[in-house]
Amino acid sequence: MNASETYRVSFGNRIGRGVIRAIGGLLYRAFARVTISGLKNVPTKGAYLIAFNHISIFEPPFLLTLWPTAPEAIGAVEVWHEPDKKLLAHMYGGIPLDRDQVSREPLIKAVQVLNSGYALLISPEGRLTRQPGLRRAKWGIAFLAEKARVPVVPVGVVGSTQDFLKRVVALKRPGLEMRIGKPFYLPALDSVSSDRREALQKNADQVMLQIAALLPSEYRGVYATNPFP
């Protein structure tokens, strides 16, 4: 697999995304009090990374259905196999990532996506936190930003806690916020750096600090201050 190859969304996935976005958008707005701020910060053209905090299973579909355009997504490979999620995952498409194996293929495909002009949704934390506090980022998002030289759009999601569905079923219409920050570029890495992994981690931490700035204090976790200068 070559990162310079052109990436295209299949016809079936284009249809699937249209259906999912139409129905999903209606459902979120019907059963939750949705607030979206910062839409003016979303780039109107070109590729970019969408980086969000990942508390529960509810953030990815929230972003995928209500983002102004349908972004690509990279997510846990289990989503494509779990009975309650696999149909929607195959309809929408995306890049499965096996978090328990070291493989460059998903990252190379993600670079293809960005080089082909698409926005790409990614959780820098890599896994659900299951509680509002942020955990330290993995370095993957910094790798993608460096390879494709694209901006990062930070997004803070508030209200998507583990009890979100329970409150929906109880017809409480819980509040759900999408706070979109301004796009920014990460510093270019020094090609002669003796510790590239450390430099990538530092850039990933910068992404998380931008997300933390969009969130209430109780959501910031390890990024409540800047503990990783």
C-alpha positions as a Markdown table, in Angstrom:
| # | Residue | x | y | z |
|---|---|---|---|---|
| 1 | Met | 0.0 | 0.0 | 0.0 |
| 2 | Asn | 1.3 | 3.4 | -1.1 |
| 3 | Ala | 0.4 | 6.6 | 0.7 |
| 4 | Ser | 0.4 | 8.5 | -2.7 |
| 5 | Glu | -2.4 | 6.3 | -4.1 |
| 6 | Thr | -5.7 | 8.1 | -4.5 |
| 7 | Tyr | -8.5 | 7.3 | -2.1 |
| 8 | Arg | -12.1 | 7.2 | -3.2 |
| 9 | Val | -15.3 | 6.5 | -1.3 |
| 10 | Ser | -17.3 | 3.6 | -2.8 |
| 11 | Phe | -20.7 | 4.2 | -4.3 |
| 12 | Gly | -22.3 | 2.0 | -1.7 |
| 13 | Asn | -20.7 | 3.9 | 1.1 |
| 14 | Arg | -21.8 | 7.2 | -0.4 |
| 15 | Ile | -25.4 | 6.0 | -0.4 |
| 16 | Gly | -25.0 | 4.5 | 3.1 |
| 17 | Arg | -23.6 | 7.8 | 4.5 |
| 18 | Gly | -26.5 | 9.7 | 3.1 |
| 19 | Val | -29.0 | 7.4 | 4.8 |
| 20 | Ile | -27.1 | 7.4 | 8.1 |
| 21 | Arg | -26.6 | 11.1 | 8.2 |
| 22 | Ala | -30.2 | 11.9 | 7.4 |
| 23 | Ile | -31.7 | 9.5 | 9.9 |
| 24 | Gly | -29.0 | 9.9 | 12.5 |
| 25 | Gly | -29.2 | 13.7 | 12.4 |
| 26 | Leu | -33.0 | 13.5 | 13.0 |
| 27 | Leu | -32.7 | 11.1 | 15.9 |
| 28 | Tyr | -30.0 | 13.1 | 17.7 |
| 29 | Arg | -32.0 | 16.3 | 17.4 |
| 30 | Ala | -35.3 | 14.6 | 18.4 |
| 31 | Phe | -34.0 | 12.8 | 21.5 |
| 32 | Ala | -31.3 | 15.2 | 22.7 |
| 33 | Arg | -31.0 | 18.9 | 23.1 |
| 34 | Val | -28.2 | 19.4 | 20.5 |
| 35 | Thr | -26.0 | 22.5 | 20.5 |
| 36 | Ile | -23.3 | 23.0 | 17.9 |
| 37 | Ser | -20.9 | 26.0 | 18.2 |
| 38 | Gly | -18.0 | 27.0 | 16.1 |
| 39 | Leu | -19.3 | 25.9 | 12.7 |
| 40 | Lys | -17.5 | 28.9 | 11.2 |
| 41 | Asn | -14.2 | 27.2 | 12.1 |
| 42 | Val | -14.8 | 24.2 | 9.8 |
| 43 | Pro | -12.7 | 24.5 | 6.7 |
| 44 | Thr | -14.8 | 24.8 | 3.5 |
| 45 | Lys | -12.2 | 23.0 | 1.4 |
| 46 | Gly | -9.2 | 20.8 | 1.6 |
| 47 | Ala | -8.2 | 18.0 | 3.9 |
| 48 | Tyr | -8.0 | 18.3 | 7.7 |
| 49 | Leu | -8.1 | 16.1 | 10.8 |
| 50 | Ile | -11.1 | 16.2 | 13.2 |
| 51 | Ala | -9.8 | 15.4 | 16.7 |
| 52 | Phe | -12.4 | 14.8 | 19.5 |
| 53 | Asn | -12.6 | 13.6 | 23.1 |
| 54 | His | -13.9 | 10.0 | 23.3 |
| 55 | Ile | -15.9 | 9.2 | 26.4 |
| 56 | Ser | -18.4 | 6.7 | 25.0 |
| 57 | Ile | -19.7 | 5.2 | 21.8 |
| 58 | Phe | -21.9 | 8.2 | 21.2 |
| 59 | Glu | -19.4 | 10.8 | 20.0 |
| 60 | Pro | -18.4 | 9.2 | 16.6 |
| 61 | Pro | -22.0 | 8.9 | 15.3 |
| 62 | Phe | -22.8 | 12.3 | 16.6 |
| 63 | Leu | -19.9 | 13.9 | 14.7 |
| 64 | Leu | -20.3 | 11.8 | 11.6 |
| 65 | Thr | -24.0 | 12.6 | 11.2 |
| 66 | Leu | -24.0 | 16.3 | 12.2 |
| 67 | Trp | -20.7 | 17.5 | 10.7 |
| 68 | Pro | -21.3 | 19.8 | 7.7 |
| 69 | Thr | -19.9 | 17.2 | 5.3 |
| 70 | Ala | -19.5 | 13.5 | 5.7 |
| 71 | Pro | -15.9 | 12.9 | 7.0 |
| 72 | Glu | -13.9 | 9.7 | 6.8 |
| 73 | Ala | -13.3 | 7.9 | 10.1 |
| 74 | Ile | -10.7 | 5.7 | 11.6 |
| 75 | Gly | -11.9 | 3.5 | 14.4 |
| 76 | Ala | -11.5 | 0.3 | 16.4 |
| 77 | Val | -11.8 | -2.8 | 14.2 |
| 78 | Glu | -14.3 | -4.3 | 16.7 |
| 79 | Val | -16.9 | -1.9 | 15.5 |
| 80 | Trp | -17.0 | -3.7 | 12.1 |
| 81 | His | -17.7 | -7.0 | 13.9 |
| 82 | Glu | -19.9 | -6.3 | 16.9 |
| 83 | Pro | -23.6 | -7.3 | 16.1 |
| 84 | Asp | -25.1 | -4.0 | 17.3 |
| 85 | Lys | -22.7 | -1.9 | 15.2 |
| 86 | Lys | -21.4 | -3.8 | 12.2 |
| 87 | Leu | -24.3 | -3.0 | 9.8 |
| 88 | Leu | -23.9 | 0.8 | 10.3 |
| 89 | Ala | -20.1 | 0.5 | 10.2 |
| 90 | His | -20.2 | -1.3 | 6.8 |
| 91 | Met | -22.8 | 1.1 | 5.5 |
| 92 | Tyr | -20.7 | 4.2 | 6.4 |
| 93 | Gly | -17.3 | 2.7 | 5.7 |
| 94 | Gly | -14.0 | 3.9 | 7.2 |
| 95 | Ile | -10.6 | 2.6 | 8.3 |
| 96 | Pro | -10.6 | -0.3 | 10.8 |
| 97 | Leu | -7.7 | -0.1 | 13.3 |
| 98 | Asp | -6.7 | -3.1 | 15.4 |
| 99 | Arg | -5.3 | -1.5 | 18.5 |
| 100 | Asp | -3.7 | -4.7 | 19.8 |
| 101 | Gln | -1.5 | -5.1 | 16.7 |
| 102 | Val | 1.3 | -2.9 | 15.3 |
| 103 | Ser | 0.4 | -2.2 | 11.7 |
| 104 | Arg | 1.2 | 0.7 | 9.4 |
| 105 | Glu | -1.5 | -0.2 | 6.9 |
| 106 | Pro | -4.3 | 1.8 | 8.6 |
| 107 | Leu | -2.1 | 4.9 | 9.0 |
| 108 | Ile | -1.0 | 4.7 | 5.4 |
| 109 | Lys | -4.6 | 4.5 | 4.3 |
| 110 | Ala | -5.4 | 7.4 | 6.5 |
| 111 | Val | -2.6 | 9.4 | 4.8 |
| 112 | Gln | -4.2 | 8.4 | 1.5 |
| 113 | Val | -7.5 | 9.8 | 2.7 |
| 114 | Leu | -5.9 | 13.1 | 3.6 |
| 115 | Asn | -3.8 | 13.4 | 0.5 |
| 116 | Ser | -7.0 | 12.9 | -1.5 |
| 117 | Gly | -8.6 | 15.9 | 0.1 |
| 118 | Tyr | -11.0 | 14.3 | 2.6 |
| 119 | Ala | -11.5 | 15.3 | 6.3 |
| 120 | Leu | -10.7 | 12.5 | 8.7 |
| 121 | Leu | -12.3 | 11.9 | 12.1 |
| 122 | Ile | -9.9 | 10.5 | 14.7 |
| 123 | Ser | -9.8 | 10.1 | 18.5 |
| 124 | Pro | -6.3 | 11.0 | 19.7 |
| 125 | Glu | -6.9 | 9.0 | 22.9 |
| 126 | Gly | -7.3 | 5.8 | 21.0 |
| 127 | Arg | -9.9 | 4.3 | 23.4 |
| 128 | Leu | -13.0 | 5.2 | 25.3 |
| 129 | Thr | -12.3 | 6.9 | 28.6 |
| 130 | Arg | -15.7 | 5.9 | 30.0 |
| 131 | Gln | -15.6 | 9.0 | 32.1 |
| 132 | Pro | -15.3 | 12.7 | 31.2 |
| 133 | Gly | -11.6 | 13.1 | 32.1 |
| 134 | Leu | -9.2 | 13.1 | 29.1 |
| 135 | Arg | -6.4 | 10.5 | 29.1 |
| 136 | Arg | -3.0 | 11.0 | 27.4 |
| 137 | Ala | -3.1 | 10.9 | 23.6 |
| 138 | Lys | -1.5 | 8.3 | 21.4 |
| 139 | Trp | 1.0 | 9.8 | 18.8 |
| 140 | Gly | -0.9 | 8.6 | 15.7 |
| 141 | Ile | -2.7 | 11.9 | 15.1 |
| 142 | Ala | 0.7 | 13.8 | 15.1 |
| 143 | Phe | 2.0 | 11.2 | 12.6 |
| 144 | Leu | -0.9 | 11.9 | 10.2 |
| 145 | Ala | -0.7 | 15.6 | 10.6 |
| 146 | Glu | 3.1 | 15.5 | 9.8 |
| 147 | Lys | 2.8 | 13.1 | 6.8 |
| 148 | Ala | -0.1 | 14.9 | 5.2 |
| 149 | Arg | 0.7 | 18.5 | 6.4 |
| 150 | Val | -2.9 | 19.2 | 7.1 |
| 151 | Pro | -4.5 | 21.3 | 9.9 |
| 152 | Val | -6.2 | 19.8 | 13.0 |
| 153 | Val | -9.7 | 20.9 | 14.0 |
| 154 | Pro | -10.2 | 20.3 | 17.7 |
| 155 | Val | -13.7 | 19.3 | 18.9 |
| 156 | Gly | -14.9 | 19.1 | 22.5 |
| 157 | Val | -18.1 | 17.0 | 23.0 |
| 158 | Val | -20.0 | 17.5 | 26.2 |
| 159 | Gly | -22.9 | 15.4 | 27.5 |
| 160 | Ser | -22.0 | 12.0 | 25.8 |
| 161 | Thr | -21.4 | 10.2 | 29.1 |
| 162 | Gln | -22.1 | 6.5 | 29.6 |
| 163 | Asp | -25.6 | 7.2 | 30.9 |
| 164 | Phe | -26.5 | 9.2 | 27.7 |
| 165 | Leu | -28.7 | 6.4 | 26.2 |
| 166 | Lys | -30.4 | 5.7 | 29.6 |
| 167 | Arg | -31.4 | 9.4 | 29.8 |
| 168 | Val | -32.6 | 9.2 | 26.2 |
| 169 | Val | -34.8 | 6.1 | 26.8 |
| 170 | Ala | -36.2 | 7.9 | 29.9 |
| 171 | Leu | -37.2 | 10.8 | 27.5 |
| 172 | Lys | -35.2 | 13.3 | 29.4 |
| 173 | Arg | -33.7 | 14.8 | 26.2 |
| 174 | Pro | -30.2 | 15.2 | 27.6 |
| 175 | Gly | -28.0 | 18.1 | 26.5 |
| 176 | Leu | -25.4 | 17.2 | 23.9 |
| 177 | Glu | -22.8 | 19.8 | 22.8 |
| 178 | Met | -20.3 | 19.9 | 19.9 |
| 179 | Arg | -17.8 | 22.7 | 20.4 |
| 180 | Ile | -15.6 | 23.2 | 17.4 |
| 181 | Gly | -12.3 | 25.0 | 17.8 |
| 182 | Lys | -10.2 | 26.9 | 15.3 |
| 183 | Pro | -8.0 | 24.8 | 12.9 |
| 184 | Phe | -4.3 | 24.9 | 13.6 |
| 185 | Tyr | -1.1 | 23.3 | 12.3 |
| 186 | Leu | 1.2 | 21.3 | 14.4 |
| 187 | Pro | 4.9 | 22.3 | 14.4 |
| 188 | Ala | 6.9 | 20.5 | 11.7 |
| 189 | Leu | 9.2 | 17.8 | 13.1 |
| 190 | Asp | 13.0 | 18.1 | 12.9 |
| 191 | Ser | 14.1 | 15.5 | 10.4 |
| 192 | Val | 17.3 | 14.9 | 12.2 |
| 193 | Ser | 15.7 | 14.6 | 15.7 |
| 194 | Ser | 17.2 | 11.9 | 17.8 |
| 195 | Asp | 13.9 | 11.0 | 19.3 |
| 196 | Arg | 11.1 | 11.2 | 16.7 |
| 197 | Arg | 8.6 | 9.3 | 18.9 |
| 198 | Glu | 9.0 | 11.8 | 21.7 |
| 199 | Ala | 8.5 | 14.7 | 19.2 |
| 200 | Leu | 5.3 | 13.1 | 17.8 |
| 201 | Gln | 4.0 | 12.6 | 21.4 |
| 202 | Lys | 4.6 | 16.3 | 22.2 |
| 203 | Asn | 2.6 | 17.3 | 19.1 |
| 204 | Ala | -0.2 | 14.9 | 20.1 |
| 205 | Asp | -0.3 | 16.5 | 23.5 |
| 206 | Gln | -0.7 | 19.9 | 21.8 |
| 207 | Val | -3.8 | 18.6 | 20.1 |
| 208 | Met | -5.2 | 17.4 | 23.4 |
| 209 | Leu | -4.6 | 20.7 | 25.0 |
| 210 | Gln | -6.6 | 22.4 | 22.3 |
| 211 | Ile | -9.4 | 20.0 | 22.9 |
| 212 | Ala | -9.2 | 20.5 | 26.7 |
| 213 | Ala | -9.6 | 24.3 | 26.2 |
| 214 | Leu | -13.0 | 23.6 | 24.6 |
| 215 | Leu | -14.2 | 21.5 | 27.5 |
| 216 | Pro | -15.5 | 22.1 | 31.1 |
| 217 | Ser | -12.8 | 21.7 | 33.8 |
| 218 | Glu | -14.2 | 18.3 | 34.9 |
| 219 | Tyr | -13.7 | 16.9 | 31.4 |
| 220 | Arg | -10.0 | 17.9 | 31.0 |
| 221 | Gly | -8.4 | 15.0 | 33.0 |
| 222 | Val | -4.7 | 14.8 | 32.6 |
| 223 | Tyr | -4.8 | 17.9 | 30.4 |
| 224 | Ala | -6.3 | 20.1 | 33.1 |
| 225 | Thr | -2.9 | 21.8 | 33.1 |
| 226 | Asn | 0.0 | 21.3 | 30.7 |
| 227 | Pro | 1.8 | 18.4 | 32.4 |
| 228 | Phe | 3.7 | 17.4 | 29.2 |
| 229 | Pro | 5.7 | 20.5 | 28.1 |
